[in-house]
Amino acid sequence: VQLVESGGGLVQPGGSLRLSCATSGFTFSNYVMSWYRQVPGKERELVALITSSGGRTNYVYSVKCRFTISRDNAKNTVYLQMNSLKPEDTSVYYCHARFRVVLWGQGAQVTVSS
């Protein structure tokens, strides 16, 4: 079982990044997929969620209208498009899968700074 995030990095405020989470070893299309983020000293925060079919999404208020979660069940991959990034979006972003078990990726650092 693997969840591998990619696409993190350093970006200026107002910029964009797209995170990808490529998965293997489980039936991706059965799983609700989410993105969480965590900064040192704080609890991990749910950022965005997408249902197994992709028919419904939810976002934490602070990223609504800026971030978009999507999935490609044929590629076993979930994405997080992040636009209009702010310094407070700086965090490690984790891919999360939930069905009968909970699975986590290793995290991808996103730094928003000028």
Buried (B, 14 or more C-beta within 10 A) or exposed (E): EEBBBBBBEEBEEEBEBBBBBBBEEBEBEEBBBBBBBBEEEEEBBEBBBBEBEBEEBEBBEEBEEBBBBBBEBEEBBBBBBBBEBEEEBBBBBBBBBBBEEEBEBEBBEBBBEE
